[in-house]
Amino acid sequence: MLDYENIGNTGDINVPPLLIDQVIGHEESVETIKKAAKQRRNVLLIGDPGVGKSMLAKGMAELLPPEVLQDILVYPNAEDPNNPIIRPVPAGEGKKIVKANKSNAKVYEEKKMMLVMFAVAAIFALGLYYQKIFEAIIAVLLIIFIAMQIKPKNTTLSPKLLVNNGDRRFAPFMDGTGSHAGALLGDVRHDPYQSGGLGTPAHERVEAGMIHKANKGVLYIDEIGTMSTKTQQELLSAMQEKKYSITGQSENSSGAMVRSQSVPCDFVLVASGNIKVLEGMHPAMRSRIRGYGYEVFMKDSMEDTLENRKKLVQFVAQEIKNDGRIPQFKPDALDEIILEAKRRSGKKDSLTLKLRDLGGLVRAAGDVAIEQSAPFVTADHVITAKKYSRTLEQQMADMSIVQRKEYSMFNPKGGKVGMVNGLAIIGDRSGIVSPIAAEAAPAQSKNEGKIIATGKLGEIAKESVQNVSALVKKYTDKDTSDYDIHVQFIQTYDGVEGDSASVSIAAAVISAIEDIPLDQTVALTGSLNVRGDVMPIGGATGKIEAAAEAGIKTVLIPKSNMKDVMIESKYEKMIKIIPMSTLSDVLEHILINGNKKDNLINHIKKLGNHVADNIPESTIKTPNAH
Ligand SMILES: Nc1ncnc2c1ncn2[C@@H]1O[C@H](COP(=O)(O)OP(=O)(O)OP(=O)(O)O)[C@@H](O)[C@H]1O
């Protein structure tokens, strides 16, 4: 029994009021954000999707002092109509000023109307008296036209409330992710009637950008590297100056003639993304953040301890509160969620921090309970929800097994030369059986053999064959350069990672060169270094489950991954898992028994496992272990 099990249900758990205290598993990052908020520093958050980057940024906005907030008004400029006047006022004042000006304008219009009506009545009376009706009508129309043209002096025109912070409890948080330049930096709308006095005054057409709305608060931008260099440069100058004039973003629009006075934009930038975001990031932007802020790396898993399990329980309580509809969770349902968090981390001693996805499971389990009119969510509801909330990748993986069986592209029976059942991962953690075929034909001349790799993972296949060529030579006494070696990943899907295929490729190539069939009831995964050691891979659990689903009887996985295996109990009886440390372990388990196999294995045994020990260290290249 776990400590949290003495709670009746998640309703007994207090959800902290501040968002920053609801962030689970990123204690160091939270500390950094707190420090950054105090000093108003920029922050760059690097981490996988759904680990809580935008949550941290929002939490930071709650920590900034709200009392310095401002509203921003834009007024017409009598001297230069194309240069509207900007006036910041304390938060809450803006609305009052606009209201007061509007009522002044209303009084003015009412007075004007009365005068016009009086004049019209007088002219009609005179027209009737002097029998000049036609002239009277002309005079009345003229008066109405003149009255329409008379506008109050510019100074009495109502200002526009550009940024309204009146109702805020916390400093603003603006998410500028994916915004185009206008939305981010502000814009001036086009006005087709700008001349002749019929148009909308320039100040009315000025629109604030996210940078202005985030004044004194946080501007959050995810995937900042995907923004154009020009927009990043403008953003940078706004950060440096802390003010930025608004002009029309479209060159051919009348808005481009208008340029407001500088508008305050004293925001803290929180940029985020995965590590690749750095590639597209303007170097000056990165250096600005580094010089005036913090860079934070966010983990995707945390250690599986009682304390962290309790944090996950708090997370479930938070998700229930935010959703507002789903019933509370009973302890057995929490156990299931924790088990799933463990499985999703891919490591036995860890819990996933990809909590957006896990939140999806919490909601799905809640929906199942609601459907069954259950007062609480129990373990059964979570287990049912797991079936419904399969990711697209999991559904694709299931379909691919059916399709491959239907078209006999994959048949887990008997033995075949050069044909191996590799295992790969699609998306985050869905396993898939990925058959690999190898053919070896003597090259036209000695030493001039080519590696011909087809399929989307061709480059990985080529590299793998090159990396294992020394081993193949030692193991088989044959030189791969005397052969044209064809390697094909059969029916590869987009998003399939192939780093962990090098053991499978080596097995297929050795089988093809030596003409020894490979056992088709076996599937395997592992990365191979040039010394013949099998290196760890990612997604072991998903791969083994996919193999079991596909009817594979034995799976070979790197010994170092054994601790990560957390397959569901229903698969335990369906599949045997054999750990492997070296390529010779692999060959022993996957080659079909016979004289040729015995000869090869005896030969390898005589060499010892590390057959490539005589290769100089400098030439050794370890393939990526995913
Ligand atoms: N560390 C966490 N603690 C608590 N809840 C979390 C955490 N991470 C994610 N969540 C939950 O997942 C939701 C989505 O997280 P968030 O949007 O912050 O992720 P992200 O890292 O910004 O993802 P992306 O980069 O895709 O925008 C949050 O609103 C929250 O409900």
The ligand as an SDF file (V2000), in Angstrom:
LIG
                    3D

 31 33  0  0  0  0  0  0  0  0999 V2000
    5.1080   19.6470  -15.2490 N   0  0  0  0  0  0  0  0  0  0  0  0
    3.7750   19.7260  -15.2600 C   0  0  0  0  0  0  0  0  0  0  0  0
    3.0890   19.8270  -14.1030 N   0  0  0  0  0  0  0  0  0  0  0  0
    1.7390   19.8730  -14.1000 C   0  0  0  0  0  0  0  0  0  0  0  0
    0.9890   19.8280  -15.2010 N   0  0  0  0  0  0  0  0  0  0  0  0
    1.6100   19.7270  -16.3860 C   0  0  0  0  0  0  0  0  0  0  0  0
    3.0300   19.6700  -16.4700 C   0  0  0  0  0  0  0  0  0  0  0  0
    3.3830   19.5610  -17.7640 N   0  0  0  0  0  0  0  0  0  0  0  0
    2.2480   19.5650  -18.4710 C   0  0  0  0  0  0  0  0  0  0  0  0
    1.1740   19.6760  -17.6550 N   0  0  0  0  0  0  0  0  0  0  0  0
   -0.2220   19.6620  -18.0900 C   0  0  0  0  0  0  0  0  0  0  0  0
   -0.2240   19.6440  -19.5050 O   0  0  0  0  0  0  0  0  0  0  0  0
   -0.7650   20.8460  -20.0450 C   0  0  0  0  0  0  0  0  0  0  0  0
    0.0490   21.2780  -21.2310 C   0  0  0  0  0  0  0  0  0  0  0  0
    1.3430   21.6610  -20.8320 O   0  0  0  0  0  0  0  0  0  0  0  0
    2.1270   22.8540  -21.5180 P   0  0  0  0  0  0  0  0  0  0  0  0
    1.2530   23.5160  -22.5410 O   0  0  0  0  0  0  0  0  0  0  0  0
    2.6950   23.7090  -20.4660 O   0  0  0  0  0  0  0  0  0  0  0  0
    3.2410   22.0500  -22.2550 O   0  0  0  0  0  0  0  0  0  0  0  0
    4.3830   22.6350  -23.1840 P   0  0  0  0  0  0  0  0  0  0  0  0
    5.6580   22.0620  -22.6950 O   0  0  0  0  0  0  0  0  0  0  0  0
    4.2780   24.1290  -23.2480 O   0  0  0  0  0  0  0  0  0  0  0  0
    4.0280   21.9850  -24.5680 O   0  0  0  0  0  0  0  0  0  0  0  0
    4.1810   22.6220  -26.0370 P   0  0  0  0  0  0  0  0  0  0  0  0
    5.6120   22.8930  -26.2520 O   0  0  0  0  0  0  0  0  0  0  0  0
    3.6280   21.5620  -26.9290 O   0  0  0  0  0  0  0  0  0  0  0  0
    3.3080   23.8600  -26.0180 O   0  0  0  0  0  0  0  0  0  0  0  0
   -0.7540   21.8280  -18.8910 C   0  0  0  0  0  0  0  0  0  0  0  0
   -1.7780   22.7730  -19.0220 O   0  0  0  0  0  0  0  0  0  0  0  0
   -0.9550   20.9300  -17.6830 C   0  0  0  0  0  0  0  0  0  0  0  0
   -2.3240   20.6050  -17.5620 O   0  0  0  0  0  0  0  0  0  0  0  0
  1  2  1  0
  2  3  1  0
  2  7  2  0
  3  4  2  0
  4  5  1  0
  5  6  2  0
  6  7  1  0
  6 10  1  0
  7  8  1  0
  8  9  2  0
  9 10  1  0
 10 11  1  0
 11 12  1  0
 11 30  1  0
 12 13  1  0
 13 14  1  0
 13 28  1  0
 14 15  1  0
 15 16  1  0
 16 17  2  0
 16 18  1  0
 16 19  1  0
 19 20  1  0
 20 21  2  0
 20 22  1  0
 20 23  1  0
 23 24  1  0
 24 25  2  0
 24 26  1  0
 24 27  1  0
 28 29  1  0
 28 30  1  0
 30 31  1  0
M  END
$$$$
